[in-house]
Amino acid sequence: MGLLTFSINLTLDGCIDHQEGIADDETHAFFTRLMDESGAMLWGRVTYEMMEGYWPAVARGEVPAPPAVREWAVKLQAKPKYVVSSTRTDFPWAHSHAIAGDLRTGVQQLKDATPGGVLLGSGKLATALDRLDLIDEYQLLVHPRIAGHGPTLYAGGLPGTRRLELVSAKPLRCGAVAMHYRRAR
């Protein structure tokens, strides 16, 4: 069974708006490494649609991009992608699949079938999966910014405090800090 790792960019005040993070070669390399180490990606519909609307064009070379960004796009194109949605069933982007039916069962089956682990990259979906006690690790890239607006991490709340164990913390040149935590069980 693979681990489910939640990974996202966030500001010091918890904002997870993708436009608020620092997007440079080092931050892209961080997420490329995480993707390389995982067996599949998992998103909610909104995140999938945001990604689908941009990254395939970068991978095809239709959008100018620095080498680190293009590398991310090409690897993402080839990676299995799973999507949770109650409103959409068709996911035409290469290697995309729907998680249908019961959320707990579908995600647990995905974890069981993916020994390399699953990388979760959607804030709202993370809240739902954390409520189901399915997230094993957290790889957060904390940016040195205070956004002052949302969306924010875990805005929907959790039934209780999650205790975590620090695995590593690594500062990046841009001032962001890569934080790796594991659930304390």
C-alpha positions in Angstrom: 0.0 0.0 0.0 1.3 3.4 -0.9 1.1 6.5 1.2 -1.2 9.4 0.5 0.8 12.6 0.7 -0.8 16.0 0.7 1.3 18.7 -1.0 0.5 22.3 -1.6 1.8 25.8 -1.7 0.7 28.1 1.1 1.5 31.5 2.5 2.2 32.2 6.2 -1.5 33.0 6.7 -2.6 29.8 5.2 -3.7 31.1 1.8 -3.6 28.3 -0.9 -4.3 30.6 -3.9 -1.9 29.2 -6.6 -1.1 32.8 -7.7 0.3 33.7 -4.3 3.3 31.4 -4.3 6.8 32.0 -5.7 7.1 30.1 -9.0 10.8 29.7 -9.8 13.1 26.9 -10.9 13.7 25.7 -7.3 10.0 25.5 -6.3 9.2 23.7 -9.6 12.1 21.3 -8.9 10.6 20.7 -5.4 7.3 19.7 -6.9 8.8 17.7 -9.8 10.8 15.7 -7.2 7.6 14.9 -5.3 5.8 13.9 -8.4 8.8 11.7 -9.5 8.7 10.0 -6.1 4.9 9.3 -6.3 3.0 6.8 -8.4 0.0 8.9 -9.1 -1.6 12.4 -8.7 -5.0 13.0 -7.0 -7.0 16.1 -7.4 -10.5 17.5 -7.0 -12.4 18.6 -10.1 -11.6 22.3 -9.7 -7.8 21.7 -9.4 -7.9 19.2 -12.3 -9.7 21.8 -14.5 -7.1 24.5 -13.6 -4.2 22.1 -14.4 -5.9 20.7 -17.5 -6.4 24.2 -18.8 -2.6 25.0 -18.8 -0.1 22.2 -18.4 -0.9 20.1 -21.5 -0.1 23.1 -23.7 3.2 23.6 -21.9 4.1 20.0 -22.3 3.4 20.2 -26.0 5.6 23.3 -26.3 2.7 25.6 -27.3 3.4 27.9 -24.3 6.9 29.4 -23.7 8.3 28.1 -20.4 11.7 27.8 -18.7 13.3 24.3 -18.6 12.2 23.5 -15.1 8.6 24.4 -15.9 8.6 22.4 -19.1 10.1 19.4 -17.3 7.3 19.5 -14.7 4.7 19.7 -17.5 6.1 16.8 -19.5 6.3 14.6 -16.4 2.8 15.6 -15.4 1.5 14.7 -18.8 2.8 11.1 -18.4 1.8 10.7 -14.7 -1.5 8.8 -13.8 -4.0 11.4 -12.6 -7.1 10.6 -10.6 -9.9 13.0 -10.1 -12.7 13.2 -7.5 -15.8 14.9 -8.8 -19.6 14.6 -8.3 -20.3 16.7 -11.4 -18.0 15.6 -14.1 -17.2 12.1 -15.4 -15.2 12.8 -18.6 -11.5 13.5 -18.0 -9.8 13.6 -21.4 -6.3 14.7 -20.4 -3.8 11.9 -20.9 -3.8 9.3 -18.2 -6.7 10.8 -16.2 -9.2 8.7 -14.4 -12.2 9.3 -12.2 -12.6 8.1 -8.6 -16.2 7.1 -8.6 -18.5 6.0 -5.8 -17.7 6.2 -2.1 -14.8 8.6 -1.5 -13.2 6.6 1.3 -13.4 3.3 -0.6 -12.2 4.9 -3.9 -9.2 6.6 -2.4 -8.2 3.6 -0.2 -8.4 1.4 -3.3 -6.1 3.9 -5.1 -3.6 3.9 -2.2 -3.7 0.1 -2.1 -3.1 -0.2 -5.9 -0.3 2.4 -6.0 2.8 1.2 -4.1 4.7 4.4 -5.1 2.2 6.5 -3.2 -0.3 9.1 -4.3 0.4 12.8 -4.3 -2.7 14.9 -3.4 -2.8 18.5 -4.5 -6.2 19.9 -3.8 -7.1 21.9 -0.7 -10.8 21.1 -0.4 -10.3 17.5 -1.2 -7.5 17.4 1.4 -10.0 18.5 4.0 -12.5 15.8 3.1 -9.7 13.1 3.0 -8.3 14.3 6.3 -11.8 14.0 7.9 -11.7 10.3 6.7 -8.2 9.8 8.2 -6.7 8.9 4.9 -3.8 11.4 4.6 -0.4 9.9 5.8 2.1 12.7 5.1 2.2 16.4 4.3 4.7 18.1 2.1 4.0 21.8 2.4 5.8 24.6 0.7 5.4 27.6 2.9 6.0 30.9 1.1 7.3 34.0 2.8 4.1 36.0 2.1 1.0 37.1 3.9 -1.8 37.1 1.3 -4.6 38.5 3.5 -7.3 36.6 1.5 -8.5 33.1 0.8 -8.9 30.4 0.0 -7.2 29.0 3.0 -6.0 25.6 4.1 -8.7 23.6 6.0 -11.2 26.4 5.8 -13.9 23.8 6.3 -12.4 22.6 9.6 -11.5 19.2 10.9 -13.2 17.2 13.7 -10.0 17.4 15.8 -6.4 18.4 15.9 -4.0 16.5 13.7 -0.7 15.7 15.5 2.2 15.6 13.1 5.9 14.6 13.4 8.5 16.7 11.6 10.4 14.6 9.0 12.4 17.5 7.5 12.4 21.3 7.0 14.5 22.8 4.1 14.7 26.5 3.3 14.8 27.4 -0.4 16.8 30.3 -1.8 13.6 32.3 -2.4 12.7 32.2 1.3 10.1 29.5 1.1 10.5 26.5 3.4 9.7 22.9 2.4 8.1 21.2 5.4 7.7 17.5 5.4 5.4 16.0 8.2 4.1 12.6 8.9 0.9 11.8 10.8 1.6 10.8 14.4 -0.5 7.7 15.0 
